[in-house]
Amino acid sequence: MGPLSGIRVLDFTWAWAGPFCTMQLAHLGAEVIRIETTARPACVTRLIPPFADDIPGPNRAGYFNQYNMGKKSILMNLARPEAIEIACEMVRHCDIVADNFAAGVMDKLGLGYDKLRRFRPDLIMISMSGYGQTGPFKGFIGYGPPASAAAGMFFATGYRGMGPSEIGISYPDPNAGIFGAFAIMAALTQRALTGEGQYIDQSQWETALVLMPEGLLQYEMTGREPERQGNRDCVMAPHECYRAAGDDNWVSIAVGTEEEWRALCRVMGNPALADDPRFKTASLRKQNEDALDEIVMAWTRQHDRWEVTRMLQAAGVAAFPAVSNKDLAEDPHLLERGFLVEPEHPEIGKRKHAGIPWKMSGTPCAVRSSAPIRGADTEEVMKSLLGYTSDKVEQLCKAGILA
C-alpha cells in the first residue's frame, strides 16, 4: 500500500527531473497518472537510447522505463482546448499536479495554479522549472547540464591548472526530483493540518546550488576561488582513485584521521611510513601528496581491487572499488537487499532497474509495476475517474483529443 496510498497525482512532467520526482511518490504508494501524447512524445525518456535489445521504440527506452515505474499513462493532446477541459475535470479528483515545463508554460496552456485551484481548492501543485517562475533568467531553457554549470559544479570540477569539467551525469535533474518530492511531502503534511493546498515554485538551479556550498562559502569568507583538486581533497590525504591489479581496475581510498593513516600503513605492510617526516601529519601529507600517491599506488597495483577494499575496510579505512555497470547489475549486496528489481514489462519482459533506496518497517513500499505502455491506461482512467463510457473515450481518441 505505502504511506501515500489514496493520494492521486496528475503528472505533466517530462525529461528526467519531473519523472524522477513523481516516481518517488509512486514508490510511496500514490497513484500517478502520466499525461502523454503521440503528437509530442516525452523528450529524452521515450526517445533516447538505450533501447531494450537495441530495438528503438517508445516503450523500449531504458530511461523512461526506469523513471516511470509504478505509474499509469494516458494520452491527451494539450494543444486541443477540449483536452484542457478534460485535464481540468481530472484535477477535481487529484491531490497533486506536477510539471517541469519552462516558467509560464502551464499558464499559457490554461493549466496554471490559479485556475486549477478553482476545481480543487486544496490542490498542491509543483512547477519544477530550470530557474524558477520569477527572476531575470526565468525564461532560460533548463536542461540539467547547464544547471550544473550555473551551480558552479563544472567550475569546481577538473584537475589543477586545467579548465572546468563536466561531472559525468546531469546530476541537477534527479536532485531536483528528490527536492520536489520532499517539498510535496511537506505540503501534504501542511494540508493535513490546515486543509489548505499550495503552489510550489522550485528552481532546478537552486536545488543544485545547495549542494555546492564549499566554493561559495570559501569565496564569501576569503574572497578566493577554491582550486580544482581532481580526485583529491582540500584537507585529506591520501584521497585518490588508485590503479589496482588487472585491466582498468581502480580502487578509491580516503584517509581522514591519523588513526586511519596509521591503519593504512599497517595494511600496506609498512608501519614505519606513518612516521616518515614527509607524511607525519595531515598537512605534511598534503604538501607531499604526489610522493604519497606514488607509494600508495605502488601497493594497490599489486592487489585485486576487492582485496584492497576488504583489507582496508577491516582496518577501519574507507575504500571501495570504482565499479562498472556490469558490477552493479550483478552485485550480491544490492541483490540480497532487494534493491535491484525486475518488474515484468508487457513489451520487453524483465530488465533490472534501480529500485527503492529505503526500507520502512511500518509502511513497506514496493515497485508496484513496470513503466506503462504509452497510453495504456487512457480508457480505464477516463471511465473510473470521469465516468466516461467506452464509446465516448473512443470518440475522443478518434478526434485526436485523447491522442
C-alpha positions in Angstrom: 0.0 0.0 0.0 2.6 2.6 1.1 2.3 5.8 3.1 0.8 7.8 0.2 -1.9 5.3 -0.6 -5.1 7.2 -1.6 -3.1 10.2 -2.9 -3.6 10.8 -6.7 -1.0 12.7 -8.8 -1.7 14.3 -12.2 1.7 14.1 -13.8 2.6 16.5 -16.7 6.3 16.1 -16.3 8.9 15.1 -18.9 12.7 14.6 -19.3 14.3 13.5 -16.0 13.7 15.8 -13.1 9.9 15.7 -13.1 9.5 11.9 -13.7 12.1 11.3 -11.0 10.1 13.3 -8.6 6.8 11.6 -9.3 8.4 8.2 -9.3 9.2 8.7 -5.6 5.5 9.4 -5.0 4.6 6.2 -6.8 7.1 4.3 -4.8 5.4 5.7 -1.7 2.0 4.4 -2.8 0.5 7.3 -4.7 -1.5 6.8 -7.9 0.5 8.7 -10.5 -1.3 9.3 -13.8 1.1 10.5 -16.6 -0.2 12.8 -19.3 1.4 11.9 -22.6 0.7 12.4 -26.3 1.6 10.8 -29.6 1.8 14.3 -31.0 4.9 15.1 -29.0 6.5 12.1 -27.3 8.1 12.7 -23.9 11.5 14.1 -24.8 14.6 12.2 -23.6 12.9 9.4 -21.8 10.7 7.9 -24.6 13.1 8.7 -27.4 16.7 8.4 -26.2 18.6 5.1 -26.0 19.5 2.7 -24.6 16.6 0.7 -26.0 15.9 -2.9 -25.0 17.8 -5.2 -27.3 18.9 -2.1 -29.3 15.4 -2.0 -30.9 14.1 1.5 -30.9 10.5 2.1 -29.7 8.5 4.4 -27.4 8.0 1.6 -24.9 11.6 0.2 -25.0 13.6 3.1 -23.8 15.6 2.3 -20.7 15.4 5.9 -19.2 11.6 6.0 -19.5 11.2 2.5 -18.1 13.5 3.3 -15.1 11.9 6.6 -14.1 8.3 5.8 -14.7 7.9 2.6 -12.8 4.6 2.2 -11.0 2.7 4.9 -13.0 -0.2 5.0 -15.3 -0.2 6.6 -18.8 -3.0 8.3 -20.6 -3.0 10.1 -23.9 -4.1 13.7 -24.0 -3.2 16.3 -26.7 -2.9 19.5 -24.8 -2.8 21.5 -28.0 -6.6 20.9 -28.2 -8.9 23.1 -26.0 -11.1 20.0 -25.3 -8.1 18.2 -23.8 -7.5 21.2 -21.5 -11.1 20.9 -20.3 -10.7 17.2 -19.6 -7.5 17.9 -17.7 -9.3 20.4 -15.5 -12.0 18.0 -14.8 -9.4 15.4 -13.7 -7.9 17.9 -11.3 -11.1 17.7 -9.3 -10.1 14.2 -8.4 -6.4 14.7 -7.9 -4.4 15.8 -4.9 -1.2 16.9 -6.7 -0.4 18.4 -10.1 3.3 18.2 -11.2 5.1 19.8 -14.1 8.6 20.7 -15.1 8.0 22.9 -18.1 9.7 26.3 -18.5 8.3 29.1 -16.5 4.8 30.2 -17.5 4.0 27.2 -19.8 1.2 25.8 -17.7 -0.4 29.2 -17.5 -0.2 29.5 -21.3 -1.8 26.1 -21.7 -4.7 27.2 -19.4 -3.5 24.9 -16.6 -2.0 27.4 -14.2 -2.4 27.1 -10.4 -4.8 29.9 -10.0 -7.2 28.3 -12.5 -6.7 24.7 -11.3 -7.4 25.5 -7.7 -10.9 26.6 -8.6 -11.5 22.9 -9.5 -9.7 21.6 -6.4 -9.3 24.3 -3.6 -6.9 22.2 -1.6 -4.7 21.3 -4.6 -1.0 21.0 -4.2 0.8 22.0 -7.4 4.6 21.9 -8.1 6.3 23.5 -11.0 10.0 22.5 -11.3 11.4 24.8 -13.9 15.0 25.4 -14.7 15.4 28.8 -13.0 12.1 29.4 -11.2 8.9 31.2 -12.1 10.4 34.7 -11.3 13.7 36.5 -11.9 15.6 37.6 -15.0 16.5 34.0 -16.0 13.0 32.6 -15.7 12.7 32.1 -19.5 16.0 30.3 -19.9 15.9 26.7 -21.0 16.8 24.5 -18.1 18.3 21.1 -19.0 20.5 19.6 -16.3 24.0 20.2 -17.8 23.6 24.0 -17.9 22.2 23.9 -14.4 25.4 22.1 -13.4 27.4 24.9 -14.9 25.1 27.5 -13.3 25.5 26.0 -9.9 29.3 26.1 -10.0 29.7 22.3 -10.4 31.7 22.5 -13.6 33.9 25.3 -12.3 34.7 23.2 -9.2 35.4 20.0 -11.2 38.6 19.2 -13.0 42.3 19.0 -12.4 44.7 21.6 -11.1 45.8 24.0 -13.8 43.1 22.9 -16.2 39.6 24.3 -17.1 36.2 23.4 -15.8 34.9 19.8 -16.5 31.6 18.0 -16.8 30.6 15.9 -13.8 29.7 12.6 -15.5 25.9 12.8 -15.2 23.3 15.5 -15.3 23.1 15.5 -11.5 20.8 18.5 -11.1 17.9 16.6 -12.8 17.4 13.8 -10.3 18.5 16.0 -7.4 15.6 18.4 -8.3 13.3 15.4 -8.4 14.3 14.5 -4.8 13.8 18.0 -3.6 10.5 18.2 -5.4 9.2 15.0 -3.7 10.4 16.4 -0.4 8.5 19.7 -0.9 5.4 17.8 -1.9 5.5 15.7 1.2 5.8 18.9 3.3 2.8 20.4 1.5 0.8 17.3 2.1 1.6 17.4 5.8 0.6 21.1 5.9 -2.6 20.3 4.1 -3.4 17.5 6.6 -3.0 20.1 9.4 -4.8 23.1 7.8 -6.9 21.7 4.9 -5.1 24.1 2.6 -3.2 23.4 -0.6 -0.4 25.5 -2.0 1.8 26.2 -5.0 5.5 25.1 -5.0 7.8 27.1 -7.3 11.0 25.1 -7.5 14.2 26.1 -9.4 16.4 23.4 -10.6 19.3 25.8 -10.5 18.7 26.5 -6.8 18.3 22.8 -5.9 21.7 22.2 -7.5 23.3 25.2 -5.8 22.5 24.0 -2.3 24.8 21.0 -3.0 27.8 23.4 -3.7 28.3 25.4 -0.5 32.0 24.9 -0.1 33.1 27.0 -3.1 30.6 29.7 -2.4 31.5 29.8 1.3 35.2 30.0 0.6 34.7 32.9 -1.7 32.4 34.7 0.7 34.8 34.1 3.7 38.1 34.7 1.9 37.5 36.3 -1.5 39.3 33.5 -3.2 38.1 30.8 -5.6 38.9 27.3 -4.4 41.5 25.5 -6.6 40.3 22.4 -8.6 41.5 19.2 -7.0 40.8 16.4 -9.4 40.3 13.3 -7.3 42.0 14.9 -4.3 40.6 16.7 -1.3 41.4 20.1 0.1 42.3 18.5 3.5 42.5 14.7 3.4 45.5 12.8 2.0 45.7 10.2 0.7 42.5 10.8 -1.2 42.6 9.3 -4.7 41.3 6.6 -7.0 44.3 4.3 -7.4 45.0 1.7 -10.0 44.7 -1.9 -8.9 45.8 -5.2 -10.4 44.2 -6.2 -13.6 42.9 -4.4 -16.7 41.3 -0.9 -15.9 40.7 -1.8 -12.3 40.7 1.0 -9.7 40.0 1.5 -6.0 39.1 4.7 -4.2 40.8 5.3 -0.8 40.2 8.2 1.5 42.1 8.8 4.8 40.5 11.3 7.2 42.3 10.8 10.6 45.7 9.9 12.0 44.3 6.6 13.1 43.2 5.8 9.6 46.6 6.9 8.2 48.4 4.5 10.6 46.0 1.7 9.7 46.7 2.2 6.0 50.4 2.0 6.6 50.0 -1.2 8.6 47.8 -2.8 5.9 50.4 -1.9 3.3 53.0 -3.7 5.3 54.9 -0.5 6.0 54.0 0.8 9.5 57.2 2.9 9.7 55.8 5.0 6.8 53.3 6.6 9.3 56.2 8.4 11.0 58.1 9.4 7.8 58.9 13.1 8.2 57.1 13.8 4.9 53.8 12.3 6.0 53.7 12.5 9.8 50.7 15.0 9.8 47.8 15.7 7.5 49.3 19.0 6.4 52.6 17.3 5.6 50.8 14.6 3.6 49.0 17.3 1.6 52.4 19.1 0.9 53.9 15.8 -0.3 50.9 14.3 -1.9 52.5 13.4 -5.2 55.1 11.3 -3.5 52.5 9.8 -1.2 50.2 8.8 -4.1 53.1 7.1 -5.8 53.7 5.0 -2.7 50.1 4.0 -2.2 49.6 3.2 -5.9 52.7 1.0 -5.9 51.0 -1.1 -3.3 47.4 -1.1 -4.8 48.8 -2.2 -8.2 49.9 -5.4 -6.6 46.4 -6.4 -5.4 42.9 -7.0 -6.6 40.6 -4.0 -6.1 38.3 -6.1 -3.8 41.2 -7.4 -1.9 42.4 -3.9 -1.2 38.8 -2.9 -0.2 38.4 -5.7 2.2 41.8 -5.3 3.9 41.3 -1.6 4.4 37.7 -1.8 5.5 38.6 -4.4 8.1 41.2 -1.9 9.3 38.8 1.0 9.5 39.9 2.8 6.4 37.3 4.0 3.8 37.8 2.2 0.5 35.8 0.8 -2.4 36.4 -0.2 -6.0 35.4 2.0 -8.9 32.7 -0.4 -10.0 31.4 -0.8 -13.6 27.8 -1.1 -14.6 28.2 -4.8 -15.0 29.5 -5.0 -11.5 26.4 -3.1 -10.2 24.0 -5.3 -12.1 25.5 -8.4 -10.5 26.3 -7.0 -7.1 25.4 -9.6 -4.3 24.9 -6.9 -1.7 22.3 -5.0 -3.8 20.6 -8.2 -4.8 20.4 -9.5 -1.3 18.8 -6.3 -0.1 16.3 -6.4 -2.9 17.3 -3.0 -4.3 17.6 -4.2 -7.9 14.1 -5.0 -9.2 12.9 -6.8 -12.4 9.3 -5.7 -13.0 7.6 -7.6 -15.8 7.1 -5.2 -18.8 4.5 -6.0 -21.4 6.8 -5.4 -24.3 10.3 -6.1 -23.2 9.9 -8.5 -20.4 12.1 -8.4 -17.2 15.0 -6.0 -17.0 17.0 -4.9 -13.9 16.2 -1.5 -12.6 17.3 0.6 -9.6 14.6 0.2 -7.0 13.7 1.9 -3.8 16.7 3.1 -1.7 14.9 3.0 1.6 13.1 0.3 3.7 10.2 1.3 6.0 9.2 -1.1 8.8 5.7 0.3 9.3 4.6 1.1 5.8 6.6 -1.0 3.4 7.0 0.4 -0.1 7.3 -1.5 -3.4 7.8 -1.0 -7.1 4.3 -2.0 -8.0 4.6 -2.3 -11.7 6.9 -1.6 -14.7 6.7 1.7 -16.6 3.5 1.9 -18.5 2.9 1.3 -22.2 2.2 4.7 -23.7 -1.5 5.4 -23.3 -2.3 2.0 -21.9 -4.5 3.4 -19.1 -6.4 6.0 -21.1 -9.8 4.2 -21.2 -9.6 2.9 -17.6 -8.8 6.3 -16.2 -11.4 8.2 -18.2 -14.1 5.7 -17.1 -13.1 5.3 -13.5 -12.3 9.0 -12.8 -14.7 10.9 -15.0 -17.4 8.3 -15.7 -16.9 8.3 -19.4 -18.3 5.4 -21.5 -16.2 3.3 -23.8 -17.9 4.9 -26.8 -17.1 8.4 -25.5 -13.4 7.5 -25.0 -13.3 6.0 -28.5 -14.8 9.2 -30.0 -12.3 11.4 -28.2 -9.4 9.2 -29.3 -10.5 9.3 -32.9 -10.9 13.1 -32.7 -7.3 13.4 -31.7 -8.2 14.8 -28.3 -7.1 11.7 -26.3 -4.1 11.1 -28.5 
